[in-house]
Amino acid sequence: MSSPLRVPTEGEMRDLGRRLAALLRAGDLVLLSGPLGAGKTTLTQGVGDGLKVRGPITSPTFVIARVHPSLAGGPALVHADAYRLGGLDELDDLDLDLRDAVTVVEWGGGIAEGLSDDRLEIVIERGETDERTVTLTGVGPRWETLDDHAF
């Protein structure tokens, strides 16, 4: 997907996460990038709602990673924050089960790409208002059919 999405409100960022959850399956890796306060955790909250996992979904900055089990028989959500990590080795040391879960990594750019050849990279940019611009880029065969109509 190449055209950026305009997301005017926090509620619509959560809605985007719910729509995204409908496309996700166990083993998927989603990398979120954007400045502080861009909406990475808000988007992940929507993904968690859509996957019907146990919450609440909060920023994992200080705990590095949280696992939210499914309440509906679907995949768990692994929500990680790579901000404090020095590299892929430290992320690997967390020994997270990525095969049976949807994994969302905040601040994952430059660190977490090595976790999977297939991943969805999402960049959230802040404007001068509450509106955000969200760009989704699919990497690998899993995401080659991702297009603007999915959202």
C-alpha angles and dihedrals in degrees: 000000000000108000113089118236120230112225110186102183144029089246091055090050088057089047090053088053091052091051090047091051089060088064097044127095138176111297095030119134121206120188117200123200131177141107125290110292094017094126105262094135092041090055089048090051088058091049089051091050091049093048090046095231130161112270175142097182108210133163111288093206096122099033094041094216141021129190116215111195120218118259091196106048095265130115122304120244118239107198113191136174117210095185094104095038123102096212150317092302091063091048090050089050089065086072094213119177100238098168096069098038143056105248122207116186119192115207086013098141112114092012115048102041089095092065092077141004087218116060144139113234116201123189118193118196125191123223128199091274130043090280117113131198113220123195120190120197122183117212122196135009094301091067103032092109095050109125141166092267092066089076 
